[in-house]
Amino acid sequence: MASKKLIISAFLLISMVLGLCLPVEAQSDTLYVESNGSRIIEVNVSTEFTIEIWIRDLSTQAKQMWFTIEYDPDSMEIVGGTTTPPSGWGASTSSTTPGEITYSASGEPFQGDRSWYSITFHCTAPGNTPINVRSAHYKDPGDGDNTLSVLKASVNQIAPLPVGGLVTPTNKLVMLTPYIALAGLIITVSTVYVIKKRKD
């Protein structure tokens, strides 16, 4: 029974990893969360990494764009961000809830693949957490509301190894044992010597 559960768990884990690794077929109106072209991000604790929000394959022109980014505020914090909308567009961000940041932009009708926003995070704790986007929409020139499909990122935050290798708890008694044995030996030899001297 236990081995059956282990096989099922392993299968689910492999499916999740393959879902992030394998190329995704091009589909219209898709938002990607990625870093250096990858949606699987590996980062060491106490270091920084940058993600980009890409929107690709718009099915029509956009005149307004908005979405909300979700991340784990217990394992990462934002240290910087840059809005990169099309030329002539205005863009702004706001954050009222920990772990969320909302992006909105508007301008002349635009259609094309583009990175709209980049955020730099500082990794503060180990773990494996997603960076997701919800409420991703854009308006077309006819004021139609279009929903964006979202492909989130998975962040693997790696704890640094202790300097000098693995840390093990120190047992002070074990450290003192050789000295205790030596002291006992000295006392025994001294006692034998004194007794023998008195007999002589």
N, C-alpha and C positions, 0 to 999 in steps of 0.2 A: 504493500500500500504506500509506504514511504517512498519507494523508488518510483512508483507511478506519479506521485505528486512532484518529485524532483524532475522527472522527464517533462511533465506539463509545464513546470516553471521555466525550465531551460528552453523549451520550444517558444514560449511567450517572449522570453528575453531575446532570443535570436530573431524572432519576428520583428520586435521593436527596433533592434539595431539595423536589420536589413531595410526596414522601412525608412530609416534616416540615411542609410548609406547608398542605396541603389538609386540610379538616376530616375527622376520623376518625369513622366511624359508631359510635354508642354501642354498647358491648359490655359485658357483665357482668364484674365482678371485674377492673378495670383500674387499674393504678398509672401515674400521669403524673409525669414530671419536668419542671417548667416554671418560668418566671420571668415574673411579671406576665401570666400566661395564655398565654405563648408557649413553644414548645419549641425555637425558634431564638433563641439569646442572643448578642448582640454586646456586647463589652466591651473597653475600652481597657486595655492593659498598665498596671500600677501603680494600678489602681482596683479597687473592690470591687463584687460583685454577689451577689444572694441568689436561691437556688432554693427551691422548695417541692415537697414530695412529697404529691401528691393521690391519694386512692383514691376512685374513683367507681363507682356502679352495682353495689354488692355484691349478690350473688344471694341471700344469706342473712345472718343476724346473725353478727357476729364477737365472740369473747371473748378472742382473742389475735392479735397481729399481729407479724410480723417480716420484715425485709429487709436487704440489704447494698448500700450505695451505693458505686459505683466511680467514681473520677475520676483525672486525671493529676496526680500530686504534683510533677512537673517544671514544670508550667505554672500551677498554682494551689495555694493553701494555705487551709485552713479557719481563719477568724478568729472564728467564733461559730456557735452553733446553738441552736435552740429547739424543744423537743418540744411538740406541741399535740394530745395524744390527747383523746378524749371525756371529759367531766366524770366524775370518779370513777375514771378509769383511772390506772395508774402506767406510766411510760415511762422507758427508759434507753438510753444509747448507749455503744458501746465501739469501740476501734480498736487492733488489734494489728499491722496491716500497713499500710505507707505506701500511700495511695491508696484505702483502704477504710474505711468506717465502718458498723457494724452497729446497727440500731435494733430494739428490741423493746418491746412494750406489751401490757398485759392489763387486763381489768376486766369489768364487767357487759356482757351481750350488747348490741351496738350495730349499727345498720344505717343507712347514709346516706352522702352525699358529704362528704368532709372533707379538709382539709390536716392531715397528721399530723406533719410535721417540716419545719422550714426551716433552711437552712444558708447562712451568708455566707462567700464565698470572696474572697481577694485574688488578683488575676491577676498572675502573676510573669513570664510569657514569652509571646511571640506564638505563634500556631498555630491549629489547628482540631481540637478534641478533644470526645469525647462525655462526658456524665455519665450513667452507666447504673446500673441496679439489677438485682441477681440474687438468687436464693433468696427471692423474695417470696411469702409464704404467710400464711394466717390460719386459725384454728381456729374452727369453729362450735360452738354449745352442745352438740351431740352428739359433740364431739371429732373431727369430720371435718376432714381436712386439705385446704384449698382453695388452689390455685395462682393467683396474680395475673398477668395479662398485663402487660407493661411497655412503656411508650412513653417512650424515653429522650430526652434533650435534646442538642442540638449547640451547642457554645460556640465562637464565632469570636473569638479574642483578637487584637486589632488593635495592632500596634506603633505607638507615637507617632512623628509626623514630627519630624525634627530642627528646632530653633529656627532660623529664617531660611531654611528651604527645604532643598534637597538638599545633602548633603555630598560634596565631590569632593576627591581627594587633592591636596595642595599640591606643586607643582614649584618648588623654591626657585630653580633656575637661570632659569626663565621669569620669576620675579619680579625677579631681579637684572639681566636682559638690558638693560633701558633704561638702567640706571646704568652698566653696562659699556660700552655704546655711547657714552654721554655722556663717560665718562672717556677712551675712545679718541679721540673727536673733539677733546677739549681737548688731549690729548697731541699729536695730529697738527697742530693749528693752532699750538700752541706751538713745535713743531719747525720748521715752515715759517717762522714769524716769526723765530726765532733764526737760521736759515740765511740768510734775506733780510737780516737786520740785519748779519751778518758780511760779506756781499758788499758792502753799502753802506760 
